[in-house]
Amino acid sequence: MPMIQLIRKDGQVIELKASQISFAVTRGVATWPIPIVATRAALDLNSNMLAITIDGIITDDEFASAGSAASCVIDMTRATGNYTSWLSQLSNTLSLTSPSGQDLRDELHGKEIVFSTAGQVDAGNGESIILRFDKAGTINPVVGNESLIPVNIQAANNVGAVATSIQTALTGASNVFVNGGAVAINTLVDVSISAGANQLLSNNFSAGVGNAKVTITNKVKSEKGNRPVVKRADVTISNTSVWTDSFFVSAFTGGVSGSRKSKGDKVQDLLNMTMNASAGGGMISPQALTGDLVELPDSLSSFDVSKLLNIDESASVKKYIVGLRVPYESMITAGASGEVLRQFIIPSGPGTDYPSEDNTEPFDPVTVEGGVLNRPNPFFQQKVAIPGVIQTFTPAYAAGDSVYTFNIGFAAVEQLIGI
């Protein structure tokens, strides 16, 4: 029995066991007879609809699903303004050809990155961690509801050295509060360093900067670790509380709590996702409209209205079902391995053509955005799933059955407008 996937707007997937899957393609071809000559004519404007009907069963989980930990990316090669790298942004701010190590230390001194770990969020006491850059080595750590960890950058002459200083601060023995008690920070998070998104441009701008992307990952695998991160300045040091022209710092994302659910739990979740869900204003993809005729830049390839309205983190928007993934076994793209798992994809836009030999995306593909793994939204990236909306969801249970049955009516669409 194949496992289909419903894809939520926040990237989570819901796997369901399908007993029957049917595709209904309706081409909007207008036809009419021509009198006297006994022949018929048609007008085909390539107007078509795709409806997918899925029947299946919902069962209890035998085992708990695996969770994942939320992570945050601090990338000192990425600018927050319209610049090729943060170093070029900083050079413009300071009116320098290239910032020296001293310029870098002066700029970062007193700046802060504030976040909470999954364990602190779970405790519910409002506890947080403050990373404060220190160029003089005179800032002392503080353990409390706002635990202060100084990041010593006295010897940092480039952004790579700053990244190493952050790693040293977070892997050291500094204590922070969790549920009112002091624990070592290295028991709460893992820290790694790698090349930044604009590493090459940064190296070209200022030779030998070193790997400058820091990834902080919670040790606790829980959705409670998905939290925003605050960038600011200590007013007693910087004479302002605002950190302008900062490098890129992401929120903590990707956290998922492991769980074991009954068939009733799953039906409740699906009812929640199909009732009172919000399209967030809509999702528009110019790339789907132009197809292969015009190659649009990434900046124009999608338009998520919910981000413009700042409601993309709303629960009713995040749970919206945006796509369907139906697996099949492919031989033509498998090479010598025999068969490989693919998902059905639907071409849209002028000139697009997706025969089986061109369907080469792996099943359930992921992309990297800001160093964080994400499932791509099928509205904004073709060939990863079938974008669309659920029109009907019909769960059913009969006395004596050990499972719920369901029927889902899904309509494929590439452009969406709604509240």
Secondary structure, DSSP 8 states (H G I E B T S, - for coil): --EEEEEETTS-EEEEEEEEEEEEEEEEEEEEEETTTTEEEEEEEEEEEEEEEEEEEE---SS----B--EEEEEEEEESSSSSSHHHHHHHHHT-SS--HHHHHHHHTTEEEEE--HHHHHHTS--EEEEEEESSS----B-SSEEEEEEE-TT--SHHHHHHHHHHHHHSS-EEEETTEEEEGGGTEEEEEE--TTHHHHHHHSTT----EEEEEESS-SGGG----EEEE-HHHHSSS---S-EEE---B--B------HHHHHHHHHHHHSS---TEEEE-HHHHHTTSS---GGGS-EEHHHHTT-TT-HHHHT-EEEEE-EEEESTTTGGGS-EEEE-----STT----GGG----SS--EEETTEEE---TTTSTTSSEEEEEEEEEEE--TT-SSEEEEEEEEE-S-EEE-
